[in-house]
Amino acid sequence: MQALSTAKSGERYTIKWMLGNQKVMDFLHRHDFCEGNPIDVILRNNDWMIIGNDMCRVAIGCEVADRIQV
């Protein structure tokens, strides 16, 4: 298990668990980023990353990605 912020671009992972601000968690759950679901790392930078699933793509900061374990 590793933090999403350390994941490689172009790889698919499964979300093991997530912690964070309630508004952020609600946003991620509304867009089907939930525990047990697959997640694609589209692009990873030092400060932010673009993640996706079958429904959408989202840009998140690495401070948020640190709280998502894959």
Phi and psi restraints in degrees (value plus and minus 20) as a CYANA .aco file:
   2 GLN   PHI    -166.9  -126.9
   2 GLN   PSI     142.1   182.1
   3 ALA   PHI     -90.9   -50.9
   3 ALA   PSI     123.0   163.0
   4 LEU   PHI     -79.5   -39.5
   4 LEU   PSI     -50.2   -10.2
   5 SER   PHI     -85.0   -45.0
   5 SER   PSI     -36.5     3.5
   6 THR   PHI    -122.0   -82.0
   6 THR   PSI     -18.0    22.0
   7 ALA   PHI     -92.0   -52.0
   7 ALA   PSI     135.9   175.9
   8 LYS   PHI    -106.9   -66.9
   8 LYS   PSI     123.0   163.0
   9 SER   PHI     -83.3   -43.3
   9 SER   PSI     122.8   162.8
  10 GLY   PHI      64.6   104.6
  10 GLY   PSI     -16.9    23.1
  11 GLU   PHI    -126.0   -86.0
  11 GLU   PSI     137.1   177.1
  12 ARG   PHI    -130.5   -90.5
  12 ARG   PSI     115.7   155.7
  13 TYR   PHI    -151.3  -111.3
  13 TYR   PSI     147.0   187.0
  14 THR   PHI    -131.9   -91.9
  14 THR   PSI     111.6   151.6
  15 ILE   PHI     -92.4   -52.4
  15 ILE   PSI     102.4   142.4
  16 LYS   PHI    -108.6   -68.6
  16 LYS   PSI     -70.2   -30.2
  17 TRP   PHI    -178.4  -138.4
  17 TRP   PSI     139.9   179.9
  18 MET   PHI    -159.2  -119.2
  18 MET   PSI     123.5   163.5
  19 LEU   PHI    -151.8  -111.8
  19 LEU   PSI     135.7   175.7
  20 GLY   PHI     136.3   176.3
  20 GLY   PSI    -195.2  -155.2
  21 ASN   PHI     -74.9   -34.9
  21 ASN   PSI     119.2   159.2
  22 GLN   PHI     -80.8   -40.8
  22 GLN   PSI     -58.0   -18.0
  23 LYS   PHI     -86.2   -46.2
  23 LYS   PSI     -60.6   -20.6
  24 VAL   PHI     -85.3   -45.3
  24 VAL   PSI     -64.5   -24.5
  25 MET   PHI     -82.9   -42.9
  25 MET   PSI     -62.2   -22.2
  26 ASP   PHI     -81.8   -41.8
  26 ASP   PSI     -62.9   -22.9
  27 PHE   PHI     -80.8   -40.8
  27 PHE   PSI     -67.4   -27.4
  28 LEU   PHI     -83.8   -43.8
  28 LEU   PSI     -62.1   -22.1
  29 HIS   PHI     -85.9   -45.9
  29 HIS   PSI     -57.9   -17.9
  30 ARG   PHI     -81.5   -41.5
  30 ARG   PSI     -49.1    -9.1
  31 HIS   PHI    -121.1   -81.1
  31 HIS   PSI       0.1    40.1
  32 ASP   PHI      46.8    86.8
  32 ASP   PSI       9.2    49.2
  33 PHE   PHI    -117.0   -77.0
  33 PHE   PSI      71.6   111.6
  34 CYS   PHI    -150.7  -110.7
  34 CYS   PSI     142.1   182.1
  35 GLU   PHI     -75.9   -35.9
  35 GLU   PSI     114.3   154.3
  36 GLY   PHI      71.0   111.0
  36 GLY   PSI     -32.4     7.6
  37 ASN   PHI    -110.8   -70.8
  37 ASN   PSI     130.0   170.0
  38 PRO   PHI     -94.5   -54.5
  38 PRO   PSI     131.7   171.7
  39 ILE   PHI    -160.7  -120.7
  39 ILE   PSI     116.6   156.6
  40 ASP   PHI    -123.9   -83.9
  40 ASP   PSI     114.3   154.3
  41 VAL   PHI    -113.3   -73.3
  41 VAL   PSI      86.0   126.0
  42 ILE   PHI     -97.9   -57.9
  42 ILE   PSI     -69.3   -29.3
  43 LEU   PHI    -169.9  -129.9
  43 LEU   PSI     119.1   159.1
  44 ARG   PHI    -148.2  -108.2
  44 ARG   PSI     110.7   150.7
  45 ASN   PHI    -140.8  -100.8
  45 ASN   PSI    -199.4  -159.4
  46 ASN   PHI     -88.1   -48.1
  46 ASN   PSI     -54.0   -14.0
  47 ASP   PHI    -130.2   -90.2
  47 ASP   PSI     -38.1     1.9
  48 TRP   PHI    -170.6  -130.6
  48 TRP   PSI     148.8   188.8
  49 MET   PHI    -171.2  -131.2
  49 MET   PSI     136.1   176.1
  50 ILE   PHI    -129.8   -89.8
  50 ILE   PSI     103.1   143.1
  51 ILE   PHI    -136.8   -96.8
  51 ILE   PSI     139.3   179.3
  52 GLY   PHI    -171.4  -131.4
  52 GLY   PSI     145.4   185.4
  53 ASN   PHI    -160.5  -120.5
  53 ASN   PSI    -186.0  -146.0
  54 ASP   PHI     -88.0   -48.0
  54 ASP   PSI     -39.6     0.4
  55 MET   PHI    -115.0   -75.0
  55 MET   PSI     -60.8   -20.8
  56 CYS   PHI    -178.9  -138.9
  56 CYS   PSI     154.2   194.2
  57 ARG   PHI    -143.3  -103.3
  57 ARG   PSI     124.4   164.4
  58 VAL   PHI    -158.6  -118.6
  58 VAL   PSI     119.2   159.2
  59 ALA   PHI    -115.8   -75.8
  59 ALA   PSI     110.6   150.6
  60 ILE   PHI    -152.9  -112.9
  60 ILE   PSI     134.3   174.3
  61 GLY   PHI     -97.4   -57.4
  61 GLY   PSI     134.4   174.4
  62 CYS   PHI     -86.0   -46.0
  62 CYS   PSI     -42.7    -2.7
  63 GLU   PHI     -87.7   -47.7
  63 GLU   PSI     -49.4    -9.4
  64 VAL   PHI     -96.7   -56.7
  64 VAL   PSI     -63.2   -23.2
  65 ALA   PHI     -84.4   -44.4
  65 ALA   PSI     -46.0    -6.0
  66 ASP   PHI     -82.8   -42.8
  66 ASP   PSI     -45.8    -5.8
  67 ARG   PHI    -115.1   -75.1
  67 ARG   PSI     -12.7    27.3
  68 ILE   PHI    -133.8   -93.8
  68 ILE   PSI     100.8   140.8
  69 GLN   PHI    -121.3   -81.3
  69 GLN   PSI     113.9   153.9
